[in-house]
Amino acid sequence: MKTSMRALALFLLFTLALCAQSIAQTPSATPVPTNTAEFLATLSGGQGTAPSDLLPSPIFLAMFCATDADCPTGQLCCYPCGIDGCTKTCTKPLRGRCPLYP
């Protein structure tokens, strides 16, 4: 009885493998651009040009500071290394004040 169950299971597995191969489809080939203009046309998918008056991220502009007013909202002007001579940078406060450095 065990032999017939094994043979039936093997037969079903073999049949499933054949069916899966016959059902599988190859993806349709997409045309390959032949020149630069066609390639660039495929990249333009709804993207516009950026306005020339855009500024960089405000975090980048306010990376170095002299006072807390130079930093974005929610950040303080702190020494990043705890040593005199370091340039102050905008930092997220820790418990409402600049982080302590050893």
NUTI-805629 format. One record per atom (N, C-alpha, C, O): residue number from 1; atom name; y, x, z. Coordinates in nm, 3 decimals. Atoms other than C-alpha are relative to their C-alpha. Layout:
<nodes>
<node i="NUM" at="CA" north="Y" east="X" up="Z"/>
...
</nodes>
This chain:
<nodes>
<node i="1" at="N" north="-0.120" east="0.082" up="0.000"/>
<node i="1" at="CA" north="0.000" east="0.000" up="0.000"/>
<node i="1" at="C" north="0.126" east="0.087" up="0.000"/>
<node i="1" at="O" north="0.224" east="0.055" up="-0.068"/>
<node i="2" at="N" north="-0.117" east="-0.088" up="-0.005"/>
<node i="2" at="CA" north="0.240" east="0.284" up="0.083"/>
<node i="2" at="C" north="0.026" east="0.064" up="-0.136"/>
<node i="2" at="O" north="0.142" east="0.083" up="-0.174"/>
<node i="3" at="N" north="-0.016" east="-0.064" up="0.131"/>
<node i="3" at="CA" north="0.175" east="0.445" up="-0.256"/>
<node i="3" at="C" north="0.068" east="-0.095" up="-0.097"/>
<node i="3" at="O" north="0.154" east="-0.052" up="-0.174"/>
<node i="4" at="N" north="-0.060" east="0.095" up="0.092"/>
<node i="4" at="CA" north="0.266" east="0.130" up="-0.444"/>
<node i="4" at="C" north="0.148" east="-0.024" up="0.034"/>
<node i="4" at="O" north="0.229" east="-0.043" up="-0.057"/>
<node i="5" at="N" north="-0.141" east="0.016" up="-0.039"/>
<node i="5" at="CA" north="0.591" east="0.091" up="-0.243"/>
<node i="5" at="C" north="0.082" east="0.121" up="-0.045"/>
<node i="5" at="O" north="0.195" east="0.107" up="-0.091"/>
<node i="6" at="N" north="-0.070" east="-0.121" up="0.044"/>
<node i="6" at="CA" north="0.684" east="0.450" up="-0.318"/>
<node i="6" at="C" north="0.019" east="-0.002" up="-0.151"/>
<node i="6" at="O" north="0.126" east="0.032" up="-0.202"/>
<node i="7" at="N" north="-0.007" east="0.007" up="0.147"/>
<node i="7" at="CA" north="0.607" east="0.401" up="-0.687"/>
<node i="7" at="C" north="0.104" east="-0.103" up="-0.043"/>
<node i="7" at="O" north="0.179" east="-0.079" up="-0.137"/>
<node i="8" at="N" north="-0.099" east="0.103" up="0.033"/>
<node i="8" at="CA" north="0.814" east="0.081" up="-0.695"/>
<node i="8" at="C" north="0.142" east="0.051" up="0.028"/>
<node i="8" at="O" north="0.232" east="0.029" up="-0.052"/>
<node i="9" at="N" north="-0.132" east="-0.054" up="-0.035"/>
<node i="9" at="CA" north="1.108" east="0.252" up="-0.519"/>
<node i="9" at="C" north="0.043" east="0.106" up="-0.102"/>
<node i="9" at="O" north="0.159" east="0.109" up="-0.142"/>
<node i="10" at="N" north="-0.030" east="-0.103" up="0.099"/>
<node i="10" at="CA" north="1.089" east="0.548" up="-0.761"/>
<node i="10" at="C" north="0.034" east="-0.063" up="-0.135"/>
<node i="10" at="O" north="0.127" east="-0.018" up="-0.203"/>
<node i="11" at="N" north="-0.027" east="0.071" up="0.125"/>
<node i="11" at="CA" north="1.075" east="0.310" up="-1.059"/>
<node i="11" at="C" north="0.139" east="-0.064" up="0.003"/>
<node i="11" at="O" north="0.213" east="-0.055" up="-0.095"/>
<node i="12" at="N" north="-0.133" east="0.063" up="-0.012"/>
<node i="12" at="CA" north="1.382" east="0.118" up="-0.933"/>
<node i="12" at="C" north="0.111" east="0.103" up="-0.005"/>
<node i="12" at="O" north="0.215" east="0.080" up="-0.066"/>
<node i="13" at="N" north="-0.100" east="-0.106" up="0.000"/>
<node i="13" at="CA" north="1.573" east="0.440" up="-0.874"/>
<node i="13" at="C" north="0.018" east="0.055" up="-0.142"/>
<node i="13" at="O" north="0.131" east="0.078" up="-0.185"/>
<node i="14" at="N" north="-0.006" east="-0.048" up="0.137"/>
<node i="14" at="CA" north="1.488" east="0.563" up="-1.225"/>
<node i="14" at="C" north="0.072" east="-0.101" up="-0.090"/>
<node i="14" at="O" north="0.154" east="-0.064" up="-0.173"/>
<node i="15" at="N" north="-0.063" east="0.107" up="0.078"/>
<node i="15" at="CA" north="1.591" east="0.227" up="-1.376"/>
<node i="15" at="C" north="0.150" east="-0.007" up="0.028"/>
<node i="15" at="O" north="0.231" east="-0.024" up="-0.063"/>
<node i="16" at="N" north="-0.141" east="0.002" up="-0.037"/>
<node i="16" at="CA" north="1.919" east="0.232" up="-1.185"/>
<node i="16" at="C" north="0.075" east="0.118" up="-0.063"/>
<node i="16" at="O" north="0.188" east="0.101" up="-0.109"/>
<node i="17" at="N" north="-0.062" east="-0.117" up="0.060"/>
<node i="17" at="CA" north="1.996" east="0.583" up="-1.311"/>
<node i="17" at="C" north="0.022" east="-0.022" up="-0.150"/>
<node i="17" at="O" north="0.128" east="0.014" up="-0.202"/>
<node i="18" at="N" north="-0.015" east="0.027" up="0.143"/>
<node i="18" at="CA" north="1.935" east="0.474" up="-1.673"/>
<node i="18" at="C" north="0.109" east="-0.103" up="-0.026"/>
<node i="18" at="O" north="0.187" east="-0.088" up="-0.120"/>
<node i="19" at="N" north="-0.103" east="0.104" up="0.017"/>
<node i="19" at="CA" north="2.152" east="0.164" up="-1.633"/>
<node i="19" at="C" north="0.139" east="0.057" up="0.025"/>
<node i="19" at="O" north="0.233" east="0.025" up="-0.048"/>
<node i="20" at="N" north="-0.131" east="-0.058" up="-0.032"/>
<node i="20" at="CA" north="2.435" east="0.363" up="-1.476"/>
<node i="20" at="C" north="0.048" east="0.088" up="-0.115"/>
<node i="20" at="O" north="0.168" east="0.089" up="-0.145"/>
<node i="21" at="N" north="-0.039" east="-0.082" up="0.113"/>
<node i="21" at="CA" north="2.432" east="0.606" up="-1.769"/>
<node i="21" at="C" north="0.045" east="-0.084" up="-0.118"/>
<node i="21" at="O" north="0.141" east="-0.049" up="-0.186"/>
<node i="22" at="N" north="-0.035" east="0.082" up="0.115"/>
<node i="22" at="CA" north="2.444" east="0.330" up="-2.026"/>
<node i="22" at="C" north="0.129" east="-0.078" up="0.024"/>
<node i="22" at="O" north="0.200" east="-0.110" up="-0.071"/>
<node i="23" at="N" north="-0.121" east="0.075" up="-0.032"/>
<node i="23" at="CA" north="2.726" east="0.145" up="-1.845"/>
<node i="23" at="C" north="0.123" east="0.090" up="0.002"/>
<node i="23" at="O" north="0.234" east="0.045" up="-0.025"/>
<node i="24" at="N" north="-0.113" east="-0.092" up="-0.012"/>
<node i="24" at="CA" north="2.943" east="0.454" up="-1.798"/>
<node i="24" at="C" north="0.074" east="0.009" up="-0.132"/>
<node i="24" at="O" north="0.013" east="0.016" up="-0.239"/>
<node i="25" at="N" north="-0.083" east="-0.008" up="0.119"/>
<node i="25" at="CA" north="3.232" east="0.473" up="-2.041"/>
<node i="25" at="C" north="0.084" east="0.127" up="0.006"/>
<node i="25" at="O" north="0.125" east="0.170" up="0.114"/>
<node i="26" at="N" north="-0.088" east="-0.116" up="0.004"/>
<node i="26" at="CA" north="3.428" east="0.773" up="-2.153"/>
<node i="26" at="C" north="0.144" east="-0.049" up="-0.006"/>
<node i="26" at="O" north="0.172" east="-0.150" up="-0.070"/>
<node i="27" at="N" north="-0.141" east="0.043" up="0.005"/>
<node i="27" at="CA" north="3.805" east="0.752" up="-2.097"/>
<node i="27" at="C" north="0.056" east="0.017" up="-0.140"/>
<node i="27" at="O" north="0.018" east="0.109" up="-0.213"/>
<node i="28" at="N" north="-0.060" east="-0.010" up="0.133"/>
<node i="28" at="CA" north="4.011" east="0.690" up="-2.407"/>
<node i="28" at="C" north="0.092" east="0.121" up="-0.004"/>
<node i="28" at="O" north="0.161" east="0.151" up="0.093"/>
<node i="29" at="N" north="-0.081" east="-0.121" up="0.015"/>
<node i="29" at="CA" north="4.185" east="0.999" up="-2.538"/>
<node i="29" at="C" north="0.146" east="-0.040" up="-0.021"/>
<node i="29" at="O" north="0.176" east="-0.131" up="-0.099"/>
<node i="30" at="N" north="-0.142" east="0.023" up="0.019"/>
<node i="30" at="CA" north="4.563" east="1.004" up="-2.508"/>
<node i="30" at="C" north="0.052" east="0.101" up="-0.100"/>
<node i="30" at="O" north="0.006" east="0.215" up="-0.102"/>
<node i="31" at="N" north="-0.051" east="-0.094" up="0.099"/>
<node i="31" at="CA" north="4.760" east="1.159" up="-2.791"/>
<node i="31" at="C" north="0.073" east="0.117" up="0.067"/>
<node i="31" at="O" north="0.146" east="0.098" up="0.164"/>
<node i="32" at="N" north="-0.062" east="-0.120" up="-0.054"/>
<node i="32" at="CA" north="4.873" east="1.514" up="-2.721"/>
<node i="32" at="C" north="0.127" east="0.027" up="-0.079"/>
<node i="32" at="O" north="0.126" east="0.028" up="-0.202"/>
<node i="33" at="N" north="-0.124" east="-0.029" up="0.073"/>
<node i="33" at="CA" north="5.237" east="1.593" up="-2.801"/>
<node i="33" at="C" north="-0.013" east="0.128" up="-0.081"/>
<node i="33" at="O" north="-0.071" east="0.227" up="-0.036"/>
<node i="34" at="N" north="0.012" east="-0.116" up="0.088"/>
<node i="34" at="CA" north="5.266" east="1.833" up="-3.092"/>
<node i="34" at="C" north="0.124" east="0.087" up="0.000"/>
<node i="34" at="O" north="0.118" east="0.203" up="-0.043"/>
<node i="35" at="N" north="-0.120" east="-0.084" up="-0.003"/>
<node i="35" at="CA" north="5.622" east="1.952" up="-3.043"/>
<node i="35" at="C" north="0.076" east="-0.026" up="0.129"/>
<node i="35" at="O" north="0.039" east="-0.114" up="0.208"/>
<node i="36" at="N" north="-0.076" east="0.008" up="-0.125"/>
<node i="36" at="CA" north="5.879" east="1.993" up="-2.767"/>
<node i="36" at="C" north="0.066" east="-0.136" up="0.018"/>
<node i="36" at="O" north="0.069" east="-0.188" up="0.129"/>
<node i="37" at="N" north="-0.069" east="0.128" up="-0.011"/>
<node i="37" at="CA" north="6.067" east="1.672" up="-2.844"/>
<node i="37" at="C" north="-0.095" east="-0.110" up="0.046"/>
<node i="37" at="O" north="-0.058" east="-0.193" up="0.129"/>
<node i="38" at="N" north="0.097" east="0.101" up="-0.042"/>
<node i="38" at="CA" north="5.753" east="1.459" up="-2.810"/>
<node i="38" at="C" north="-0.039" east="0.021" up="0.147"/>
<node i="38" at="O" north="-0.055" east="-0.075" up="0.222"/>
<node i="39" at="N" north="0.036" east="-0.029" up="-0.139"/>
<node i="39" at="CA" north="5.663" east="1.635" up="-2.486"/>
<node i="39" at="C" north="0.110" east="-0.046" up="0.096"/>
<node i="39" at="O" north="0.082" east="-0.108" up="0.198"/>
<node i="40" at="N" north="-0.111" east="0.041" up="-0.087"/>
<node i="40" at="CA" north="6.009" east="1.580" up="-2.336"/>
<node i="40" at="C" north="0.014" east="-0.151" up="0.005"/>
<node i="40" at="O" north="0.055" east="-0.206" up="0.107"/>
<node i="41" at="N" north="-0.006" east="0.146" up="0.000"/>
<node i="41" at="CA" north="5.995" east="1.215" up="-2.440"/>
<node i="41" at="C" north="-0.102" east="-0.060" up="0.097"/>
<node i="41" at="O" north="-0.078" east="-0.167" up="0.153"/>
<node i="42" at="N" north="0.099" east="0.051" up="-0.095"/>
<node i="42" at="CA" north="5.681" east="1.172" up="-2.227"/>
<node i="42" at="C" north="0.046" east="0.019" up="0.144"/>
<node i="42" at="O" north="0.001" east="-0.053" up="0.232"/>
<node i="43" at="N" north="-0.048" east="-0.026" up="-0.136"/>
<node i="43" at="CA" north="5.864" east="1.312" up="-1.923"/>
<node i="43" at="C" north="0.114" east="-0.092" up="0.041"/>
<node i="43" at="O" north="0.140" east="-0.107" up="0.160"/>
<node i="44" at="N" north="-0.121" east="0.074" up="-0.032"/>
<node i="44" at="CA" north="6.166" east="1.086" up="-1.944"/>
<node i="44" at="C" north="-0.026" east="-0.137" up="0.059"/>
<node i="44" at="O" north="0.070" east="-0.211" up="0.080"/>
<node i="45" at="N" north="0.040" east="0.131" up="-0.049"/>
<node i="45" at="CA" north="5.980" east="0.779" up="-1.809"/>
<node i="45" at="C" north="0.095" east="-0.069" up="0.095"/>
<node i="45" at="O" north="0.062" east="-0.083" up="0.213"/>
<node i="46" at="N" north="-0.093" east="0.077" up="-0.081"/>
<node i="46" at="CA" north="6.283" east="0.592" up="-1.677"/>
<node i="46" at="C" north="0.091" east="0.083" up="0.088"/>
<node i="46" at="O" north="0.166" east="0.026" up="0.168"/>
<node i="47" at="N" north="-0.087" east="-0.083" up="-0.083"/>
<node i="47" at="CA" north="6.458" east="0.888" up="-1.519"/>
<node i="47" at="C" north="0.135" east="0.015" up="-0.069"/>
<node i="47" at="O" north="0.142" east="0.035" up="-0.191"/>
<node i="48" at="N" north="-0.132" east="-0.020" up="0.053"/>
<node i="48" at="CA" north="6.830" east="0.914" up="-1.563"/>
<node i="48" at="C" north="0.053" east="0.136" up="0.040"/>
<node i="48" at="O" north="-0.013" east="0.211" up="0.113"/>
<node i="49" at="N" north="-0.061" east="-0.128" up="-0.038"/>
<node i="49" at="CA" north="7.060" east="1.210" up="-1.533"/>
<node i="49" at="C" north="0.074" east="-0.018" up="0.131"/>
<node i="49" at="O" north="0.127" east="-0.125" up="0.159"/>
<node i="50" at="N" north="-0.067" east="0.005" up="-0.129"/>
<node i="50" at="CA" north="7.204" east="1.291" up="-1.192"/>
<node i="50" at="C" north="0.150" east="0.016" up="-0.019"/>
<node i="50" at="O" north="0.194" east="0.095" up="-0.103"/>
<node i="51" at="N" north="-0.146" east="-0.018" up="0.010"/>
<node i="51" at="CA" north="7.580" east="1.250" up="-1.144"/>
<node i="51" at="C" north="0.038" east="0.140" up="0.044"/>
<node i="51" at="O" north="-0.027" east="0.200" up="0.129"/>
<node i="52" at="N" north="-0.041" east="-0.138" up="-0.029"/>
<node i="52" at="CA" north="7.767" east="1.580" up="-1.131"/>
<node i="52" at="C" north="0.073" east="0.012" up="0.133"/>
<node i="52" at="O" north="0.095" east="0.123" up="0.181"/>
<node i="53" at="N" north="-0.075" east="-0.007" up="-0.124"/>
<node i="53" at="CA" north="7.955" east="1.486" up="-0.812"/>
<node i="53" at="C" north="-0.089" east="-0.011" up="0.125"/>
<node i="53" at="O" north="-0.037" east="-0.032" up="0.235"/>
<node i="54" at="N" north="0.089" east="0.006" up="-0.117"/>
<node i="54" at="CA" north="7.647" east="1.481" up="-0.585"/>
<node i="54" at="C" north="0.012" east="0.128" up="0.082"/>
<node i="54" at="O" north="0.021" east="0.238" up="0.028"/>
<node i="55" at="N" north="-0.005" east="-0.115" up="-0.090"/>
<node i="55" at="CA" north="7.664" east="1.708" up="-0.282"/>
<node i="55" at="C" north="-0.140" east="0.030" up="0.053"/>
<node i="55" at="O" north="-0.225" east="-0.059" up="0.054"/>
<node i="56" at="N" north="0.128" east="-0.029" up="-0.063"/>
<node i="56" at="CA" north="7.372" east="1.890" up="-0.122"/>
<node i="56" at="C" north="-0.018" east="-0.079" up="0.128"/>
<node i="56" at="O" north="0.075" east="-0.145" up="0.175"/>
<node i="57" at="N" north="0.031" east="0.070" up="-0.123"/>
<node i="57" at="CA" north="7.206" east="1.748" up="0.185"/>
<node i="57" at="C" north="0.100" east="0.036" up="0.110"/>
<node i="57" at="O" north="0.137" east="0.153" up="0.122"/>
<node i="58" at="N" north="-0.096" east="-0.032" up="-0.105"/>
<node i="58" at="CA" north="7.447" east="1.719" up="0.482"/>
<node i="58" at="C" north="-0.058" east="0.094" up="0.105"/>
<node i="58" at="O" north="0.017" east="0.167" up="0.170"/>
<node i="59" at="N" north="0.059" east="-0.093" up="-0.097"/>
<node i="59" at="CA" north="7.198" east="1.907" up="0.700"/>
<node i="59" at="C" north="0.022" east="0.143" up="-0.048"/>
<node i="59" at="O" north="0.047" east="0.232" up="0.033"/>
<node i="60" at="N" north="-0.024" east="-0.133" up="0.053"/>
<node i="60" at="CA" north="7.235" east="2.205" up="0.467"/>
<node i="60" at="C" north="0.146" east="0.040" up="0.020"/>
<node i="60" at="O" north="0.174" east="0.154" up="0.056"/>
<node i="61" at="N" north="-0.141" east="-0.032" up="-0.015"/>
<node i="61" at="CA" north="7.615" east="2.184" up="0.477"/>
<node i="61" at="C" north="0.037" east="0.027" up="0.146"/>
<node i="61" at="O" north="0.125" east="0.109" up="0.173"/>
<node i="62" at="N" north="-0.035" east="-0.013" up="-0.141"/>
<node i="62" at="CA" north="7.620" east="2.157" up="0.856"/>
<node i="62" at="C" north="-0.097" east="0.090" up="0.075"/>
<node i="62" at="O" north="-0.108" east="0.079" up="0.197"/>
<node i="63" at="N" north="0.097" east="-0.085" up="-0.066"/>
<node i="63" at="CA" north="7.356" east="2.419" up="0.927"/>
<node i="63" at="C" north="0.067" east="0.094" up="0.099"/>
<node i="63" at="O" north="0.019" east="0.110" up="0.211"/>
<node i="64" at="N" north="-0.076" east="-0.086" up="-0.091"/>
<node i="64" at="CA" north="7.609" east="2.660" up="1.078"/>
<node i="64" at="C" north="0.121" east="-0.079" up="0.047"/>
<node i="64" at="O" north="0.182" east="-0.153" up="-0.030"/>
<node i="65" at="N" north="-0.107" east="0.083" up="-0.057"/>
<node i="65" at="CA" north="7.872" east="2.514" up="1.309"/>
<node i="65" at="C" north="0.083" east="0.081" up="0.099"/>
<node i="65" at="O" north="0.045" east="0.190" up="0.142"/>
<node i="66" at="N" north="-0.085" east="-0.058" up="-0.104"/>
<node i="66" at="CA" north="8.154" east="2.596" up="1.546"/>
<node i="66" at="C" north="0.009" east="-0.094" up="0.119"/>
<node i="66" at="O" north="0.019" east="-0.049" up="0.234"/>
<node i="67" at="N" north="-0.004" east="0.100" up="-0.106"/>
<node i="67" at="CA" north="8.164" east="2.270" up="1.745"/>
<node i="67" at="C" north="-0.101" east="-0.109" up="-0.031"/>
<node i="67" at="O" north="-0.157" east="-0.113" up="-0.140"/>
<node i="68" at="N" north="0.092" east="0.111" up="0.020"/>
<node i="68" at="CA" north="7.948" east="1.961" up="1.791"/>
<node i="68" at="C" north="0.048" east="-0.094" up="-0.110"/>
<node i="68" at="O" north="-0.034" east="-0.162" up="-0.173"/>
<node i="69" at="N" north="-0.056" east="0.088" up="0.103"/>
<node i="69" at="CA" north="8.182" east="1.774" up="1.553"/>
<node i="69" at="C" north="-0.042" east="0.045" up="-0.140"/>
<node i="69" at="O" north="-0.040" east="-0.036" up="-0.233"/>
<node i="70" at="N" north="0.043" east="-0.050" up="0.131"/>
<node i="70" at="CA" north="8.058" east="1.995" up="1.266"/>
<node i="70" at="C" north="-0.143" east="-0.043" up="-0.034"/>
<node i="70" at="O" north="-0.186" east="-0.029" up="-0.149"/>
<node i="71" at="N" north="0.142" east="0.034" up="0.020"/>
<node i="71" at="CA" north="7.701" east="1.867" up="1.310"/>
<node i="71" at="C" north="-0.016" east="-0.148" up="-0.035"/>
<node i="71" at="O" north="0.070" east="-0.230" up="-0.003"/>
<node i="72" at="N" north="0.029" east="0.141" up="0.028"/>
<node i="72" at="CA" north="7.544" east="1.545" up="1.180"/>
<node i="72" at="C" north="-0.023" east="-0.077" up="0.130"/>
<node i="72" at="O" north="-0.046" east="-0.017" up="0.235"/>
<node i="73" at="N" north="0.021" east="0.085" up="-0.116"/>
<node i="73" at="CA" north="7.506" east="1.253" up="1.417"/>
<node i="73" at="C" north="-0.136" east="0.027" up="0.063"/>
<node i="73" at="O" north="-0.237" east="0.034" up="-0.007"/>
<node i="74" at="N" north="0.124" east="-0.022" up="-0.072"/>
<node i="74" at="CA" north="7.244" east="1.317" up="1.683"/>
<node i="74" at="C" north="-0.036" east="0.146" up="0.018"/>
<node i="74" at="O" north="-0.141" east="0.177" up="0.074"/>
<node i="75" at="N" north="0.027" east="-0.142" up="-0.017"/>
<node i="75" at="CA" north="7.266" east="1.698" up="1.672"/>
<node i="75" at="C" north="0.115" east="0.067" up="0.073"/>
<node i="75" at="O" north="0.229" east="0.021" up="0.069"/>
<node i="76" at="N" north="-0.100" east="-0.077" up="-0.073"/>
<node i="76" at="CA" north="7.450" east="1.954" up="1.885"/>
<node i="76" at="C" north="0.011" east="0.140" up="-0.059"/>
<node i="76" at="O" north="-0.083" east="0.190" up="-0.120"/>
<node i="77" at="N" north="-0.024" east="-0.136" up="0.046"/>
<node i="77" at="CA" north="7.600" east="2.292" up="1.798"/>
<node i="77" at="C" north="-0.048" east="0.095" up="0.110"/>
<node i="77" at="O" north="0.014" east="0.103" up="0.216"/>
<node i="78" at="N" north="0.062" east="-0.084" up="-0.103"/>
<node i="78" at="CA" north="7.380" east="2.543" up="1.987"/>
<node i="78" at="C" north="-0.028" east="0.140" up="-0.055"/>
<node i="78" at="O" north="-0.037" east="0.161" up="-0.176"/>
<node i="79" at="N" north="0.048" east="-0.132" up="0.039"/>
<node i="79" at="CA" north="7.288" east="2.911" up="1.988"/>
<node i="79" at="C" north="-0.149" east="-0.011" up="-0.028"/>
<node i="79" at="O" north="-0.224" east="-0.060" up="0.057"/>
<node i="80" at="N" north="0.141" east="0.015" up="0.033"/>
<node i="80" at="CA" north="6.951" east="2.929" up="1.810"/>
<node i="80" at="C" north="-0.092" east="0.100" up="0.071"/>
<node i="80" at="O" north="-0.212" east="0.076" up="0.083"/>
<node i="81" at="N" north="0.088" east="-0.101" up="-0.057"/>
<node i="81" at="CA" north="6.828" east="3.243" up="1.987"/>
<node i="81" at="C" north="0.032" east="0.031" up="0.146"/>
<node i="81" at="O" north="-0.044" east="0.103" up="0.210"/>
<node i="82" at="N" north="-0.034" east="-0.024" up="-0.139"/>
<node i="82" at="CA" north="7.003" east="3.248" up="2.326"/>
<node i="82" at="C" north="0.062" east="0.137" up="0.025"/>
<node i="82" at="O" north="0.080" east="0.176" up="0.141"/>
<node i="83" at="N" north="-0.060" east="-0.133" up="-0.013"/>
<node i="83" at="CA" north="7.157" east="3.590" up="2.261"/>
<node i="83" at="C" north="0.141" east="-0.007" up="-0.058"/>
<node i="83" at="O" north="0.161" east="-0.065" up="-0.164"/>
<node i="84" at="N" north="-0.136" east="-0.003" up="0.054"/>
<node i="84" at="CA" north="7.532" east="3.645" up="2.218"/>
<node i="84" at="C" north="0.000" east="0.072" up="-0.134"/>
<node i="84" at="O" north="-0.071" east="0.172" up="-0.152"/>
<node i="85" at="N" north="-0.007" east="-0.058" up="0.132"/>
<node i="85" at="CA" north="7.618" east="3.725" up="1.861"/>
<node i="85" at="C" north="-0.077" east="-0.079" up="-0.104"/>
<node i="85" at="O" north="-0.056" east="-0.061" up="-0.224"/>
<node i="86" at="N" north="0.070" east="0.087" up="0.095"/>
<node i="86" at="CA" north="7.381" east="3.471" up="1.706"/>
<node i="86" at="C" north="0.098" east="-0.104" up="-0.053"/>
<node i="86" at="O" north="0.190" east="-0.145" up="0.019"/>
<node i="87" at="N" north="-0.084" east="0.104" up="0.057"/>
<node i="87" at="CA" north="7.545" east="3.222" up="1.472"/>
<node i="87" at="C" north="-0.050" east="-0.135" up="0.049"/>
<node i="87" at="O" north="-0.170" east="-0.163" up="0.045"/>
<node i="88" at="N" north="0.038" east="0.133" up="-0.049"/>
<node i="88" at="CA" north="7.549" east="2.871" up="1.616"/>
<node i="88" at="C" north="-0.050" east="-0.085" up="-0.116"/>
<node i="88" at="O" north="0.000" east="-0.076" up="-0.228"/>
<node i="89" at="N" north="0.054" east="0.092" up="0.101"/>
<node i="89" at="CA" north="7.346" east="2.613" up="1.429"/>
<node i="89" at="C" north="-0.013" east="-0.140" up="0.060"/>
<node i="89" at="O" north="-0.018" east="-0.156" up="0.182"/>
<node i="90" at="N" north="0.020" east="0.137" up="-0.044"/>
<node i="90" at="CA" north="7.307" east="2.237" up="1.446"/>
<node i="90" at="C" north="-0.146" east="-0.018" up="0.038"/>
<node i="90" at="O" north="-0.236" east="0.015" up="-0.039"/>
<node i="91" at="N" north="0.134" east="0.012" up="-0.054"/>
<node i="91" at="CA" north="7.003" east="2.155" up="1.659"/>
<node i="91" at="C" north="-0.017" east="-0.138" up="0.060"/>
<node i="91" at="O" north="0.078" east="-0.197" up="0.112"/>
<node i="92" at="N" north="0.029" east="0.127" up="-0.068"/>
<node i="92" at="CA" north="6.835" east="1.837" up="1.780"/>
<node i="92" at="C" north="0.001" east="0.026" up="0.150"/>
<node i="92" at="O" north="-0.062" east="0.122" up="0.197"/>
<node i="93" at="N" north="-0.008" east="-0.025" up="-0.145"/>
<node i="93" at="CA" north="6.914" east="1.805" up="2.151"/>
<node i="93" at="C" north="-0.134" east="-0.026" up="0.069"/>
<node i="93" at="O" north="-0.214" east="-0.108" up="0.025"/>
<node i="94" at="N" north="0.117" east="0.016" up="-0.084"/>
<node i="94" at="CA" north="6.643" east="1.835" up="2.412"/>
<node i="94" at="C" north="0.049" east="-0.053" up="0.133"/>
<node i="94" at="O" north="0.118" east="0.018" up="0.207"/>
<node i="95" at="N" north="-0.047" east="0.067" up="-0.122"/>
<node i="95" at="CA" north="6.704" east="1.591" up="2.700"/>
<node i="95" at="C" north="0.153" east="-0.008" up="0.005"/>
<node i="95" at="O" north="0.213" east="0.005" up="0.112"/>
<node i="96" at="N" north="-0.143" east="0.021" up="0.005"/>
<node i="96" at="CA" north="7.061" east="1.542" up="2.584"/>
<node i="96" at="C" north="0.085" east="0.126" up="-0.002"/>
<node i="96" at="O" north="0.208" east="0.118" up="0.003"/>
<node i="97" at="N" north="-0.079" east="-0.124" up="0.003"/>
<node i="97" at="CA" north="7.162" east="1.910" up="2.572"/>
<node i="97" at="C" north="-0.071" east="0.101" up="-0.089"/>
<node i="97" at="O" north="-0.181" east="0.076" up="-0.139"/>
<node i="98" at="N" north="0.060" east="-0.105" up="0.082"/>
<node i="98" at="CA" north="7.096" east="2.231" up="2.382"/>
<node i="98" at="C" north="-0.127" east="0.052" up="0.069"/>
<node i="98" at="O" north="-0.131" east="0.061" up="0.191"/>
<node i="99" at="N" north="0.122" east="-0.055" up="-0.060"/>
<node i="99" at="CA" north="6.745" east="2.372" up="2.431"/>
<node i="99" at="C" north="0.029" east="0.134" up="0.068"/>
<node i="99" at="O" north="0.113" east="0.211" up="0.022"/>
<node i="100" at="N" north="-0.016" east="-0.127" up="-0.071"/>
<node i="100" at="CA" north="6.720" east="2.660" up="2.679"/>
<node i="100" at="C" north="-0.094" east="0.103" up="-0.062"/>
<node i="100" at="O" north="-0.211" east="0.074" up="-0.086"/>
<node i="101" at="N" north="0.081" east="-0.108" up="0.054"/>
<node i="101" at="CA" north="6.598" east="2.990" up="2.538"/>
<node i="101" at="C" north="-0.013" east="0.108" up="0.107"/>
<node i="101" at="O" north="0.085" east="0.139" up="0.174"/>
<node i="102" at="N" north="0.017" east="-0.104" up="-0.102"/>
<node i="102" at="CA" north="6.450" east="3.258" up="2.764"/>
<node i="102" at="C" north="0.064" east="0.131" up="-0.038"/>
<node i="102" at="O" north="0.059" east="0.227" up="0.038"/>
</nodes>
